[in-house]
Amino acid sequence: MTGVARRRAPMASALIGVAALIALMTVGPVRNARAAPAGGVDQITGNGDTSSALSVSWSQGLLGADNRTVVTPRDPSSPLSFMYDDFKNLKVTVGQTDSLVHQAVKVTWSGGKPSGTQFQGDYLQMMQCYGDANTGPDPENCQFGSQGLLPQNVFNRFIGSRTGNLCAPGATPSTDPAHTPGTHDGSSFILGCDTQEPGTHPEHVVPSNPNNYNIPFIPVGTTNRIYGPAADYYDQFNTNEVQEANTGSDGTGQYFFQTLTSTEAPGLGCGAVQSSGSARGCWLVIVPRGEYKANGYKVDISTSNGNLSYLNDSPLGASNWAQRIQIHLNFAPIQNNCPIGSADERQMVGTGLIAQAVFSWQLALNAAAKCKTIYGYSTTPEATDTNQLATKGAIGLAFTTIPIGSEAGRLNGGGSGDLGLPLLYAPVGISAITFAFNINLSTGYIATPVKLTPRLMAKALTQSYKQDLPDYDNNHPGPAWAKNNPLSILKDPEFQKLNPNVQGTTGSGSPLAPLLTEDHSAVNQQVWAWIQSDKAARDWLSGTPDENKMVVNPNYTKLKLSNPPAIDSYPRADPTCFNYGKSNASPPKDEIKCSLDLLPYVNNLDEAAATVRASNNIEGAAWDPLKLAPDGSSGWWGNGGLVPAGSIFLWGVTDSASLANHGVVPADLCDASGNHCVGPDTASVTSALGTAKADSSGLLHVDPTHPGSGGYPLVDVTYAAVRTDQSAAALQAYAALINYAANQGQTPGVDPGELPHGYLPLPQALRDKAKAVAATLVGSNQPTTPGGGSVPGGSVPGGSVPGGSVPGGGNGSTGGGAGGGAGGTNPTATKGASYGNSPTGGTRTITPSPLPSGSVPAQLAAGNTPRTPPGAVRWALLVVAIIGLVGASIRPITKLAPKVAPRLQKIRR
C-alpha cells in the first residue's frame, strides 16, 4: 500500500509533463497594448489598479458598453424600490477592464451592509457574461449555476442556481406581510417568489415544473437553451462564478475575480476574434443581495431560523437581475493555433520561476513570427535541465537559478557538479518564493498578509499538527507523541498571536498543511535555509517543545532538519499507513490511509497558487467506495474538494509571479518574536537583491539567512543557460530571445512582451550582461556549421558584475537598485515607472533600454505558448506544466515528444 501511494504522484507528473510539452506547441493570445499599469500597482505583488480601473456606484444605474454612459438609471418608483436602501451606498471598483486575458482582476467595494456569519443576506454574487448589446447582457448569457459550490444541506443553496419560485399570477411585491404575495403553488409568502418572472419570457418556465422559473443558459453563437447543469460548457471545477462574496463589518470587501477567455469558457467566447477583426468583449456582472426576497419578505439575518432567515433564489431572476451592476470588459484577441507542422520549434526547459515572463515574451515575439519559428518551453526539474544540456543535440537552453549540474553535488552531499560543458549564463528574471493564502472564515475574507515565523513553517512542513496525520480523526486520537499538539496551524497559539484577525473554523477535520511540490530544488532548499536561520526553529526541529508543549513529529527528527546544509525537498516522512477497517466497497477492502493519501503533492508552484485561489482542497482524504483504486478496483481515497465561503483556509508554497497572477494573499516573514516582518514587494526584493553574491560560475544568489535590512529572504535570479556548441541557427534563435528579454522584456506592464507582475526589472548591470551573452552567441565565435565549434565559456565582454554583487548592494551606498545601474536613471527615457524607495532613500525610476533595430529577426521572433500573457491566471496550462518530468530526464525530451505529439494534438483539436 505504501509503495503504491508513493509511486502515484511521480508517474502522473511524467505523463502530465509530456502533455504540457505538446500543449505548448501552439501560438497563444496576443493582447491590445492598451492597459499599462498605473503607478499604484506594486510590481512584485501586482496589488493595485491599472489605468483601465473603473469605479461604479450602484445608484447611478446600469452602464453601457463604454463604461460611462448610463443606459438604464435606477427608477425610484419601481415596485422593487424596497430593495434600494440595502444598495444605495454600494460602490464597486474593478482593477482592470482592458486587455484582459485569463487572469485575476481585483474587485473591491464599499458602502455595503455586513454579511454577518451565516450568509443569510448582504453579500455580492459575481459572474461573467457575454452580450453585444450596449444595454448589457441577458441572464441567459451568463456563466452561473454550477452545482457543488454550495453544500447540498445548506438552507440557501438555491442562490447558486438558475431557478426560484414563481409568485401567484398577477401578484405585485409588498413589504406588508398582509399583502406579500405567496408562491404559485399556494405556499407561504415567507418562502419568497419573483413577481417579475416569467414576464415576457415564457421560456423561463418548463412544462415539467410550472411553479418555478428556470433561466436557461444559451452558449454564445447558438440558440440552444440549456436548462439545469451546463456541464458541456462549465461546472464547479472550471467556472469563475462567485456565489457568495462577503462584506465586512465596515461595509467593505475584496475579491479577485478570474476572467476567462474563449479557451477556458467556450460558452462565453470572450476574446474570440470576430469577423470584424476585433475581439469579443464580455461583461462582469455583480448582483448585490440585500435582506429582501423578491416578493418583499425581509429575512432576519440576526437569527438562523431555517430557510426563513435566508435568501434562497437565483440572482438571475428578473427582480434580482434588475439590481445588478454591469461592467464591460475588453478582452485581448485570442489567436488561432499554428497549424501542425507549420513551424520549426526551438525548445527550452527550466525552472517555473520564469514561466510567466517567458510566456509574455513569447507572445510579443509571436506577432512577428507568423508561425515561422516557435519557442517551446516546459518547466522541468533541475536534473532534467542538466540532462538536456549535457546531451548534445538535445534542448540547448535551460532556465536555472543555479549552475547547471550543481544539483548533483547538492544531492550527493558535496562537490560542484561541474560537467565541463560549454555554457553561457544570461540573467533574465528576478522573482521571489512566496506563500499564497486564501482565507475566508466566519469573520470574512482575509485580504491582509498572513504572518509566519520560521518555527511556524517548520511545524507546517513536518506533519506535526494532528490533522496532518493519517491516524488521526474524530474517532481516532492519533499517536501519543502528538497529544499536546494543536489540530492545525489555525489552532496553534503561536499562529493566533501573530494573526489575531484570522479567526474561525473550517468546519471540517481536513488538514491545513501547505500545498507543496515533490521535487528536489534549490528553491526548496532556500525555504529550509530560512527556517534554519532561526534558533527557535532549530531548537524545535531538534526536539525541544515550544512554550505550549507542541513537539516535532519524531519521524522528522531523524532527518536532522536543524543541521546545515538545508535539505532541498519537502518529504512526507511519516510512514504511517492506518487501517480504518473494512469499507463498503464492492468487494469490501481495508481502508488504509497513508501520508500521501492525506497530503498529496501539487505538480508545480503555479498549480499551488491556482488551487489555493480556487479553494479546491486536494488534502483531507475521505473514503469513496465508488472511486477507482490504482489497481482498478472500487474504493479509494478522494480529496477534500471545493470549500465554501466561510470555511476556507488554504495555502501553499508558490512564486511571486503566480501569486500576483492568481490574486492570492502573501505572507509576511517574521523573526522568532513575530517582529521585523517582511513581505514580498518591490522594495523588499530590491533591498535583498542588493546583498546578492556571485558563485564560482558568476550566478548571483541572495542568502536567505542574511537578506539585509528590510530585505525579503527568498529572492532568486533566473538565468538562461545556453550550450554554445550548437548550430548557428539555434544560437541565433536563443540570442534573439535573450536580447528581447533584456530589453523590452524588462518593461513592467500587462501587455504582450512586457514584464509581468511578480518580477523585478533587471538592474542595468544584469541587462548588460544578458545582452553581452546574446551578442557573443551570434558573434564571431559562433559555430558556422551545425555542430561545429563552440563559444568559449566564462565571462563575456561587459558581462561580469564588479565585486560579485549588484551595484547598489551590500551597504546600499551606491546606485543601482531595481531600475538602473550605478549611473542612475536615463534622462532620455520616455517610458518608466516609479517603484518605492531605493537603497539610498530616493525614488527609483525604471527606464527600459530600447531594442536595437533589427536585433530580433522576424523569422526568429516567435513564441509557442497557448496560454495567457503577463498578469494572467493560467489554470489550464500551468496546472499541467512539467515539474515532474523526472521520468523523462533519462533521455532528451526531443526523443520522447514526437511519439505522443500526433495523438495529443488530435485530442486537443
Secondary structure, DSSP 8 states (H G I E B T S, - for coil): -HHHHHHHHHHHHHHHHHHHHHHTSS------TT--B-TTS-TTT--S-BTT-EEEEGGG-EE-TTSSSEEE---TT-TTGGGHHHHTT-EEEES--SSB-SEEEEEEEES-----SS-SS-EEEEEEEE--STT---GGGEE---TTSS-TTSTTGGGGSSEEEBBSTT----SSTTT---BTTS--GGG--BTTSSTT-GGGS-TT-TTEEE--B--TT----B-S--TTT--TTT---EEEEE--TTS-EEEEEEE--TTT-TTT-TTBB-TTSSB--EEEEEEEE-SB-TTS-B--TTS--GGGGS--S-TTSHHHHTT-EEEEE-B--B-----TTSSEEEEEEE-GGGHHHHHHHHHHHHHHHTTSEEEEEEE--HHHHHHHHHSTTS--EEEESS-TTHHHHHHTTS--------EEEEEEEEEEEEEEEEEEETTEE--S-EEE-HHHHHHHHTT-SGGGSTTEETTEE--GGGTTS-SSGGG-HHHHHH-TT-----SS------B-B----HHHHHHHHHHHT-HHHHHHHTT---TT-----HHHHTTTTTSSS--SS-------EEEEEE-SSSS--EEEEEHHHHS--BSSHHHHHHHHHHTEE--S-EEEEEEE-TTS-EEEEE--EE--TTSEEEEEEEEHHHHHHHT-B-EEE--TTS-S-B--SHHHHHHHHTT-EE-TTS-EE--TT---TT--S-EEEEEEEEESSS-HHHHHHHHHHHHHHHTGGGSBSSSTTSB-TT-----HHHHHHHHHHHHHHTSTTS-SSTT------S--TTTS-GGGS-TT-TTT-SS-TTT--TT---TT-S--EEEEE-TTSSEEEE------TTSS-TTT------S--TT---HHHHTTS-S-TTGGGGS-HHHHHHHHHHHHHHHH-
